[in-house]
Structures are given as C-alpha cells and as structure tokens.
Amino acid sequence: MNQLVRMSQIGDAEGVQEPSADLRVPFAQSGAFVCKYIIGEPNDRAICCGAPVSDGKSWCAFHRRIVFEPTRPGRIR
C-alpha cells in the first residue's frame, strides 16, 4: 500500500533516534501499528523494525527519513 506523506511529517533527521533492536519482530508476525521497515535481506524470515507507529503509517519516524528523500530546490520530477 502506497502512502502519501507530507515532508513536514517526516521531521528533523537529526532529532530522531534509531529504535531499539529489542523491538524487532519477524515480518510475518508484525501487527498493526508497528514499523514494517525490513532490517537486512527481505526473505521469508525477514525481520522488521517493530517500533510503535501512529496513524496507520508503515514506518516509524526514523525509517521514514530513510525511505523518503526530501525534495531539493530546482529538482524536476
């Protein structure tokens, strides 16, 4: 599922800490409201971040800043 995210929702890259490795869960067992960012290789035993997320987002704030690249002035898409 694709999600539209405003760049203002991603937040300051320097102010967001990486979630604890203790939160990681197998992707197949990840439920709603946890970060689905896959750590390592995406395979049948993939591990995802597992950090809590809000508003039905797919990624926590730390991983959203990796997934989405901020637009640069003058860049044409």
N, CA, C and O of each residue as an XYZ file, in Angstrom:
308
protein
N       0.841     -1.164      0.000
C       0.000      0.000      0.000
C       0.894      1.237      0.000
O       1.766      1.378      0.857
N       0.680      2.116     -0.943
C       1.420      3.366     -1.004
C       0.765      4.386     -0.101
O      -0.460      4.440      0.004
N       1.579      5.195      0.549
C       1.062      6.220      1.434
C       1.611      7.570      1.013
O       2.784      7.685      0.661
N       0.771      8.587      1.048
C       1.218      9.943      0.792
C       1.615     10.555      2.119
O       0.850     10.532      3.084
N       2.817     11.103      2.158
C       3.332     11.698      3.387
C       3.859     13.074      3.057
O       4.641     13.237      2.120
N       3.439     14.061      3.818
C       3.985     15.399      3.659
C       5.387     15.411      4.252
O       5.639     14.769      5.272
N       6.287     16.132      3.623
C       7.654     16.189      4.130
C       7.687     16.764      5.550
O       8.581     16.425      6.327
N       6.738     17.617      5.895
C       6.698     18.172      7.246
C       6.403     17.091      8.289
O       6.698     17.280      9.469
N       5.826     15.963      7.871
C       5.524     14.878      8.803
C       6.757     14.023      9.084
O       6.795     13.290     10.072
N       7.748     14.115      8.231
C       8.938     13.281      8.404
C       9.791     13.802      9.547
O      10.371     13.016     10.297
N       9.873     15.103      9.688
C      10.556     15.687     10.826
C      12.041     15.890     10.604
O      12.583     15.591      9.540
N      12.669     16.398     11.621
C      14.082     16.718     11.593
C      14.902     15.432     11.659
O      14.757     14.650     12.598
N      15.751     15.214     10.678
C      16.544     13.984     10.599
C      17.500     13.843     11.777
O      17.778     12.730     12.223
N      17.998     14.956     12.276
C      18.973     14.890     13.370
C      18.313     14.594     14.716
O      18.975     14.088     15.622
N      17.031     14.897     14.864
C      16.379     14.752     16.150
C      15.718     13.410     16.394
O      15.076     13.228     17.429
N      15.854     12.458     15.472
C      15.175     11.175     15.590
C      16.209     10.082     15.859
O      17.164      9.919     15.099
N      16.011      9.339     16.943
C      16.945      8.269     17.285
C      16.481      6.940     16.706
O      15.285      6.708     16.533
N      17.444      6.069     16.409
C      17.119      4.741     15.888
C      16.413      3.924     16.972
O      16.845      3.918     18.125
N      15.328      3.235     16.604
C      14.608      2.412     17.590
C      15.485      1.266     18.117
O      16.418      0.820     17.449
N      15.167      0.814     19.306
C      15.903     -0.270     19.946
C      15.772     -1.580     19.159
O      14.715     -1.882     18.604
N      16.841     -2.331     19.125
C      16.821     -3.642     18.468
C      15.906     -4.620     19.215
O      15.497     -5.636     18.653
N      15.586     -4.319     20.470
C      14.688     -5.179     21.257
C      13.264     -5.191     20.699
O      12.490     -6.099     21.003
N      12.912     -4.192     19.888
C      11.566     -4.092     19.333
C      11.373     -4.934     18.077
O      10.237     -5.139     17.650
N      12.445     -5.423     17.480
C      12.376     -6.141     16.206
C      11.546     -7.417     16.317
O      11.604     -8.145     17.307
N      10.770     -7.656     15.256
C       9.900     -8.833     15.200
C       9.940     -9.421     13.800
O      10.243     -8.707     12.845
N       9.638    -10.720     13.654
C       9.531    -11.288     12.310
C       8.433    -10.568     11.532
O       7.367    -10.284     12.078
N       8.691    -10.275     10.268
C       7.735     -9.538      9.453
C       6.374    -10.232      9.432
O       5.340     -9.568      9.511
N       6.369    -11.549      9.328
C       5.116    -12.298      9.265
C       4.295    -12.153     10.541
O       3.082    -12.363     10.518
N       4.932    -11.798     11.650
C       4.228    -11.665     12.928
C       3.993    -10.208     13.321
O       3.440     -9.929     14.384
N       4.412     -9.285     12.463
C       4.218     -7.866     12.794
C       2.752     -7.511     12.625
O       2.138     -7.827     11.606
N       2.210     -6.867     13.611
C       0.800     -6.489     13.563
C       0.620     -5.048     13.126
O       1.537     -4.423     12.592
N      -0.564     -4.538     13.359
C      -0.852     -3.143     13.043
C      -0.092     -2.239     14.017
O       0.228     -2.630     15.140
N       0.178     -1.047     13.562
C       0.800     -0.003     14.379
C       2.224     -0.322     14.816
O       2.661      0.124     15.877
N       2.961     -1.099     13.997
C       4.396     -1.280     14.208
C       5.114     -0.993     12.899
O       4.554     -1.187     11.820
N       6.344     -0.534     12.993
C       7.147     -0.194     11.820
C       7.463     -1.448     11.009
O       7.944     -2.446     11.546
N       7.188     -1.381      9.717
C       7.389     -2.528      8.827
C       8.711     -2.455      8.060
O       8.916     -3.228      7.125
N       9.613     -1.541      8.436
C      10.892     -1.418      7.748
C      11.686     -2.710      7.952
O      11.932     -3.122      9.085
N      12.081     -3.339      6.854
C      12.787     -4.619      6.943
C      14.267     -4.372      7.212
O      14.934     -3.617      6.505
N      14.752     -5.026      8.247
C      16.157     -4.944      8.634
C      16.877     -6.108      7.959
O      16.551     -7.268      8.209
N      17.836     -5.811      7.120
C      18.570     -6.869      6.430
C      17.916     -7.265      5.125
O      17.310     -6.435      4.448
N      18.037     -8.534      4.772
C      17.537     -9.038      3.493
C      16.047     -9.376      3.563
O      15.595    -10.022      4.509
N      15.283     -8.934      2.548
C      13.860     -9.302      2.516
C      13.688    -10.732      2.004
O      13.816    -10.980      0.805
N      13.406    -11.651      2.886
C      13.178    -13.046      2.510
C      12.044    -13.606      3.361
O      11.347    -12.846      4.035
N      11.850    -14.904      3.342
C      10.734    -15.490      4.094
C      10.924    -15.419      5.609
O       9.977    -15.661      6.357
N      12.124    -15.092      6.068
C      12.370    -14.932      7.504
C      12.780    -13.492      7.836
O      13.573    -13.257      8.748
N      12.232    -12.538      7.087
C      12.593    -11.133      7.260
C      12.219    -10.627      8.656
O      11.207    -11.025      9.233
N      13.056     -9.750      9.171
C      12.839     -9.120     10.467
C      12.532     -7.648     10.208
O      13.230     -6.992      9.435
N      11.487     -7.128     10.856
C      11.181     -5.711     10.688
C      11.455     -4.960     11.986
O      11.610     -5.556     13.052
N      11.511     -3.651     11.868
C      11.865     -2.763     12.974
C      10.993     -3.004     14.206
O      11.517     -3.217     15.299
N       9.683     -2.974     14.042
C       8.776     -3.251     15.152
C       8.502     -2.092     16.090
O       7.747     -2.248     17.049
N       9.096     -0.928     15.840
C       8.849      0.235     16.704
C       7.402      0.687     16.556
O       6.830      0.563     15.473
N       6.803      1.201     17.610
C       5.417      1.658     17.518
C       5.269      2.814     16.531
O       6.135      3.687     16.459
N       4.178      2.820     15.775
C       3.857      3.917     14.861
C       2.425      4.368     15.133
O       1.643      3.648     15.754
N       2.097      5.553     14.665
C       0.745      6.058     14.878
C       0.070      6.319     13.542
O       0.726      6.381     12.502
N      -1.198      6.467     13.579
C      -1.991      6.846     12.402
C      -1.890      5.868     11.242
O      -2.057      6.269     10.090
N      -1.623      4.601     11.515
C      -1.592      3.605     10.453
C      -0.435      3.730      9.482
O      -0.507      3.199      8.374
N       0.617      4.408      9.863
C       1.787      4.562      8.996
C       2.525      3.224      8.897
O       2.375      2.358      9.758
N       3.323      3.069      7.835
C       4.075      1.831      7.647
C       5.436      1.856      8.333
O       5.997      0.805      8.640
N       5.974      3.066      8.576
C       7.323      3.178      9.119
C       7.353      4.151     10.284
O       6.571      5.100     10.341
N       8.263      3.901     11.207
C       8.481      4.821     12.320
C       9.177      6.078     11.780
O       9.607      6.103     10.627
N       9.286      7.100     12.600
C       9.888      8.369     12.167
C      11.326      8.173     11.706
O      11.743      8.807     10.737
N      12.093      7.320     12.365
C      13.487      7.093     11.993
C      13.576      6.495     10.591
O      14.387      6.946      9.782
N      12.767      5.503     10.294
C      12.845      4.837      8.990
C      12.135      5.611      7.878
O      12.481      5.453      6.707
N      11.145      6.448      8.224
C      10.526      7.310      7.205
C      11.551      8.240      6.593
O      11.495      8.514      5.394
N      12.494      8.734      7.395
C      13.502      9.650      6.845
C      14.494      8.922      5.942
O      15.198      9.566      5.165
N      14.563      7.606      6.026
C      15.394      6.819      5.110
C      14.617      6.514      3.833
O      15.166      6.583      2.733
N      13.345      6.178      3.984
C      12.510      5.787      2.850
C      12.200      6.963      1.936
O      12.214      6.812      0.714
N      11.922      8.129      2.504
C      11.560      9.306      1.728
C      12.741     10.260      1.631
O      13.319     10.652      2.644
N      13.092     10.626      0.417
C      14.166     11.595      0.189
C      13.536     12.973      0.056
O      12.641     13.163     -0.767
N      13.992     13.947      0.856
C      13.428     15.293      0.741
C      13.689     15.866     -0.658
O      14.738     15.618     -1.253
N      12.738     16.620     -1.166
C      12.934     17.240     -2.473
C      13.938     18.362     -2.356
O      13.966     19.089     -1.363
N      14.749     18.495     -3.365
C      15.741     19.555     -3.401
C      15.223     20.680     -4.279
O      14.533     20.419     -5.264
N      15.536     21.921     -3.947
C      15.081     23.046     -4.769
C      15.582     22.903     -6.198
O      16.742     22.569     -6.440
N      14.681     23.163     -7.139
C      15.051     23.113     -8.545
C      15.008     21.733     -9.173
O      15.286     21.591    -10.364
N      14.671     20.728     -8.409
C      14.628     19.369     -8.930
C      13.319     19.147     -9.687
O      12.247     19.435     -9.156
N      13.389     18.654    -10.885
C      12.205     18.407    -11.682
C      11.937     16.912    -11.707
O      12.845     16.114    -11.938
N      10.700     16.543    -11.470
C      10.322     15.131    -11.494
C       9.552     14.832    -12.731
O       9.140     13.691    -12.940
